[in-house]
Amino acid sequence: KPAGTLYENVRGVYKKNENEKKVNLMCKDLSEKIFKGKCSNGGKERKLFLSAITPDGIVNFANKTLKNKKLFVLDSFCGDASADIMSHLKNEAKERGFDTECFYCPLSPYLKTDHIIIPELDVAVSVSNSYHINGLDAKEYDVSECYPGGVDNLKVSKIMMAADEIISGCTENLNRARALHSELEKYYIDAMNYVKLNEYTDKITENVKI
């Protein structure tokens, strides 16, 4: 939650310096290349995650999931217009009747979609930034072009450093929790009657069959 709040602060910095016309042109160009005027009869959205903060740090399965798709990538910095562009594409897919698989940002799931797959078109759109770098062949769009006047990089860097410290702290706490959970499990393992457990499991299996 705190790291997500800091992301929203960075978004505010970028928003002040955004060239709305360039954002709209990027949305339009992507829409034309992805949909090519096509429509369908669906429009359902599956909400999923491809990344998470874990005891081992940030884990991301984007490249594995998106390979073999016709891929469009937004080369982005956390907090820039990529969130608005992805939201536009997600909404247009729904309006055109295409089912989507939308993978949300674990830091700010209510505001930011990191990846979109449109199965019927075999197309995917992905945001590439410092937290999840795209390593696949793709048509790339540089979102920094939407900021011809630049942004306050010093302010952005300070906020993101604070966010990274919070994420690092989360990872450390999850590591400690995992170690304590493993220690706790040892007591259950030593006390477990596996004969009784197997009997109970068999009983449940029989009841399910009926």
N, C-alpha and C positions, 0 to 999 in steps of 0.2 A: 504493500500500500504506500509507504513513504517514498519508495523509488518511483512508483507510478505517479505520485504527486509531483515529484521533481521533473518527470518527463513532461507533464502538463505545463510546468513552468518554462521548459525549453521550447515547447510548442508555441507558447505566447511570444517568446523572443523572435522566433522565425515568422510568426504570423504578422508581426508589425512591419517586417521588411519584404513581405511576399508580393510578387507581381502577379495579381490575380489573372490577368490576361494570359500570361505564359502558362499558368497552371491549367487554365481552361483549354488552351491549345494542346497541351500534353495529354489531357483527358480525351480530347476529341481524336487526336492521332492514334492513341492506344485503342479507343473504341472502334475506329474504322478498321484497324489492322486485326483486331480480335474477332469482332462480330461480322464484319463485311456485310452489313445489312440483314443478316439472318435472324430469324426468330424460331422459337420452339413452343412446346406445350407444357413446360414444367414451371420452374421458378422456386423450387424448394431449396433451403439452405441447410447444410450440415455444419454445425459449429464444433470445431476441433482445435487441438493444439499440436504443434510440431516441435515445440521447444519448452523447456522448463528449467527452473532453478533447482538444483539437486545438491546432495552432499558432495558431489564431484564437480560442482560448478554449473555453468550453463550448458545444458545438453540440447543439441539441435539435430533433427533428422530431415531438414528441408532438402538438402541435395539428394539424399537417398530417395525421397518421396517424389521429387519433381523431375528426376531424370527421365528421359524418353518422352517428355512433353514438349510441345512447341512453347518455348518459354520466353516471357517478357520480364525484364528485370529493371526495377527502379533503383539506381545507384543513389543511396540516400544517406543522410545523417539523422540520427535519432532526434525527432521533433520537427522535421521539415514537412513539406506539403505531401509527402508520400501517403500519409494517413488519409488525407482528403481525396487523393487520386484513387486509392484502393476502395474507399467508400463509394465513390462515383461508379467505378467499374462493377462493384458488387451489386449496387442498386440497378444499374443498367442491365446486368445479366438477369436479374429477377424480372424486370419490366419486359424483357424480350422473351421470357419464358424458359430460361436455361437454369437447370439445377446447378448448384455450386457446392463446393467443399471449401469452407473458409476457416483458415487457421489463425487464431488470434494471438496477440502479443501477451505473454504471461505477466508482464509488468503493468499493462494497461488494457485488459481485454475488452472493456466497455468502449474504448475509444479507437483502438488500432487493430487492423487486420494485417498480418504479416505476409500471408500467402493465400492465393485463391486458385482453385482448380475448377475448370469447367469441363467435366468429363465428356460431354457430347461433342465438344469441339476439340478435345484432346489438347487443350490449351491451359497454361498456368501463368500466373502473374506473381512475382515475388519481390519483396523488398530486401535489398542487400545493404547491411550496415555493419558497424563494428561488432554487434552481437551475433549476427548470422550473415556470414559472407558467402555470396553465391560463387560456386566453383564450376558452374555448368555453362555450356554454350547457350547463348541467349541474345535476343535483341535488347540492347541496353538503352535506358533513358537516364540522363544525368539530371537529377532533381535540383541540383545547385543552379541550373540555368534559370530557375524560377526566382532567383535572388541576384539580379544583375548589380544591385548596389551593395551586396554582401550583407553580413549580419554581425552582431557583436560577439565575435568568436571568444573573447576573453570571458564574457559572462556565461556563454554556453559551456565552455570548458570547465568553469568552476562548478556549475550545476551538475554536469555529468560526472565530474570527479566525486562529488558527494553521493550521487546515485550509485556509482561503482563501489564506493565504500560500504554502502548499505547492502548491496548485493553480496559483497565479500563477507560481510557480517552474517547474512542469512545462510550462506554456504557453510560457514564455520559452525553456526548453531545447528544446522541440519546434520553436520558431521558428528557433533557431540550427541545429538538425539539418536542417531543411528547406532553409535557405539553403546549407548545406554540400553537401547532396545535389544541389541545383540546380547548384552550381559544379562538382561532380564529373561531372555528366551532360554538361557542355560538352565535356570531354575525349573522352568516348565519341562524341558527335555529330560532332566534328571528325575522328575516326579511323574512323568507320563507312563501310564499303563497302556502299552501299545496293543495288547491283546484285547482289552476292553474297547479301545478306539476302533480297531478293525471290526469288532462285533457290531458296534454302533453304526459304523459306516455301511456295513452290509445290510443292516436293518433299514436304514434310510434309503439305500438303493432299491431294496425290495418294495418299499412303500411308494417310491417314485414310479416304479414299473407298473404298479396297480393303477 
